[in-house]
C-alpha cells in the first residue's frame, strides 16, 4: 500500500472518531442515575434514607467531574432538594421503585437543577458531549468575593457550651445559612466545597486553626450567664473575626480557580 493511501486512511479514521465523539449525547435522567444514589440504612428496627455521590470508574466520562466536584454535588443532593420523605420511606422495601422516585424528585426540583445542570453541561461540553434534553442558558451572574465571604462565615458555627468552653462545628447540620436573606443554592454548594477542600481536608491557609483560636478566646470571655445568649454573641463574634482574617478570602479564590469554569457565576476579586 502506498504511503499516500495509508495517510488517507488514517485521516478518515480520525475524522470518523472525532465525529463519533462530538455526537455523543447524554439524557438528563441518565446523569441523575450515573452521579447520584439513594441509600437505605438500618439502625436497630428503623430504616433511614441517605443521599450520596456514586464513585465512578476512571473510564467513566463523568469520573473526573464527580471527583473534582464531590462536595459541590454532595451539598446539592442533600440540601437543595425538598424531598417527599413520606413517599420515599413508604417504598424502602422496593429498591427499584425507590430509585425511580428518587430520580423523579431530582428531575422535578428546579432549585437543584438550576445549580446542577449548567455545571455538568459545561463539563461535558469540554469533552464534546451534549445533553440531549437540556438547553443551556448563558446567564452567568457576577458575585463579588465579599458576598462569598459573608456566606462562608455562616458555615462556622459555635453551637454549645460544655464546662464553660464553647464548642462548634463546620458546615454540616445546623448552621447560619437557614436565616440568610440572599439564598443561592449553587453558591452555597460552591462555598461548602471550598471550605471542605481548603479548611477541613487541607488547612494550608490556617483558617481552621484561626477558627479554633477564636473559639478558645471567646471561651475566656463571660459573654453571658445564659447559654442561648452566649451562643448568639459567640456566633456574631466568630463571623466577624473570620471575615477580617486575611487568609479567609483565599480559600474561595483557590476553589474558584479550580472549579469556577463549571459554575454558572463569576466571582469578582
N, C-alpha and C positions, 0 to 999 in steps of 0.2 A: 504494500500500500504506500502511495506517495505521501511525503511529509505534508503537503498541502491538504490532502484528504484527511489525514489524522487531525490536523489543526481544525479543519472544518467540522469534524465530528465532535471534537472537544467543545467547540463554541456552541454547537447545537445542544449538547448535553447541559452546558452551563445555563443556556437560555431557558431550557425546559425546567431545570431545577429552580432557577430564580423565579420563574413564573409560578411554579407549584408552591414555592414558599410564600410569595406575595398573595396568593389566592387562598391561603389557609384561613379558616374562619372559626370563631367560637360562637356559641349561643350563650346568652346571659345565664340561663338555667344551668348550663354545664360549668360555668365559672363558679357558681354557688357550690355545686357538689364537689368540684375539684379542690376548692380552697377551704371551705368551712365544714364543720362537723358538729353534731349534737351527741352528747354522751349521756348515758344513764348510769348513775352511781347509787349504790345501795349502802345505807348506814343503818344497821340494825334491821328493823322491819320496814323502814321507809326508803322510798326511791326519790332521787333528786336528779334534776337535769342540769347539765353544764354545756357551755359552748366553747369551741376551740378551733385552732387552725390545723389543717392537715400537714403532716410532714411529708413533703413530696420527694420522690426520687430525683436525683440530679439530672436525669434525662428528660424530666418533665419540663416543658417550656415555661411553666409558671413557678418552677422551684426557686429561681433567683428572686422573683417578685415576693413570694411568701417569706423567704428567708430574710430579705433586706427590709421588709415591711411588717415583720411579725407583730410587733407591739402596736403598730398603727391598726392593723387588721383585727387584732385581739380586742382592742378598745371598741372598735366599730361594732363587732358582732355581739359584744356583751352589753355595751352601754347605749347604743344608738338605735336599738330596735325595741318597740313596745310589743313584747311577745304576749300572745294569748296562752298563758301558762296552764290554764284550766284545760284547754283543748289539747295541748301537748302532753300534759301529765295523764290525761284520760286515755292516751294511746301509747303509753310507755311499753306495754307488753307486745306491741306490733311494731317492730323496728322499721319496716318498710313504710308503713303509714306515717310513723313518727317523723322519719326523714323527709317525706314528701310534704308534710305540714310545716316542718321547719323551713324548708327551702321556699315554700309558698309565702311564708311570713316575711322572709328576707326580700323576696321579689316584690311584695306589695308595700314595703316600707320606703317611702320617698326620702326620708331623712337619711337612712342608711345608704340608699343608692346614690344620692347626691354626693356623698363622700366617697363611696367605694368605686362606682363605675368609671368616673373620669380618671381615677388613679390607675386602675388596671387597663383601661383603654390606652393610656399614654405608654404604659409599659409594653403592651402588645404591639402597638404601632411601631415602636423601635425595632421590633422583630419582623415587621412586615406582615403582621397578622391583624385582622379586623374582627369586630364583634358584630355578628350578622344582624341582630335585632336591637342595636343600640346606636343612637346618633349623638355624637359628642357635640356639646355646645361650648364654644370657646368664650367663656365669660369670666376669666380669671379676675379676682378682686385683689387689690393691693392692701396689705396689712402691715402696719409699722411694727417694728420689733418691740416697742414699748407695750403695745396691746398684747403681744405674745407673752411678754414677761408678766403682765398683770394677770393673765390667765394662768401662767405657770406657777406663780407663787401659791395659788389656791390648792395645789396638789400636795403641799407640805402642811400637815395638819396636826397640831397638838390636840389630843383627844381625851386625855385623862390625867388624873393626879394620883400618884402612888407614893406613900411615905414622904409627902411634901415635895416629890420630884415630878416634873412634867414628863409625860410620855407622849409619843406621837407616831405617826406613820406617814408614808409617802404613797401617793397615787390611789391605792385601792380602797374600796369600801367607802365609808363616809368621808367626804372632804368638802372643800369650799366651793365646789362647782355648781351645786344644785341651785343656789340663790344668786348666781352670776347673771346679770341682766342681758349680756350680749352672748347668748349661746350659739356656738358654731361647732357642730359635731366633727367635721373634718379637722378643724384647727385643734380641738380638744384631743383628738386621736394623735395628731402630729406632736403636740406638746407632751402627751403621755409617752410616746415613743422616744422623744428627745430625753426626757427625764430618766427613763429606764436604761437607755443606751449610754448616757453620759453622766449619770449620777449613781444609780443603783448597781449597774454592772461594771462601771468603769468611772471612778471618781477623779479623773485626771485634772479637773478644774477645781477640785476641792469643795464642791457645792454640798455634798453630803456631810463632809467634815464641818463646814460652816453651819449647816442645819443643826448638827449635834451640839456645837458650841453655843448656838443661840438658845437651844432648849435648856442646856445646863445653866447658862447665865440667867435666863428668865426664872429658873427654879430657885435661884438665890433671892429673888425679889418677892416680897409679900404682895402679890398682885391683888389678892382679896382673900377673905376667910370663907368665901362662898365658892365652891368648885366651879359652878357654871360661869360665874363672873370671871374667875381666874382664867378659864379656858378661852373665853371670848377675848379677854385682854391679851392673852398669850398668842392667840391666832393673829390678831392685828399686828402685834409687835414682830412676830415671826415673819409675816409677809413683808413688812416694811424693811426689815434688816436684810432679807434675801434680795429684795428688789434693788437695794443700794449696793449689794455685793458686786464688785466689778467683773467677776467671772461668771455670774449667773447668766448674762446675755449670751455668753459663748456656747452654752450647751444647745441653744436653739439655732444659733448661726451655723454651727457644725452640722446639726441634723438637717437643716435646710440645704446645705451644700451637698449632703449625702443623698437625700431622697426628695428634695424640693422639685426636681424635674417631673415627678409624678403627682405633685399636688396641684389642686385647682385654685391656688392663690400664689401671689408673690409676696415675699417678706422684704420690706424696706429696712435697711440698717446702715 
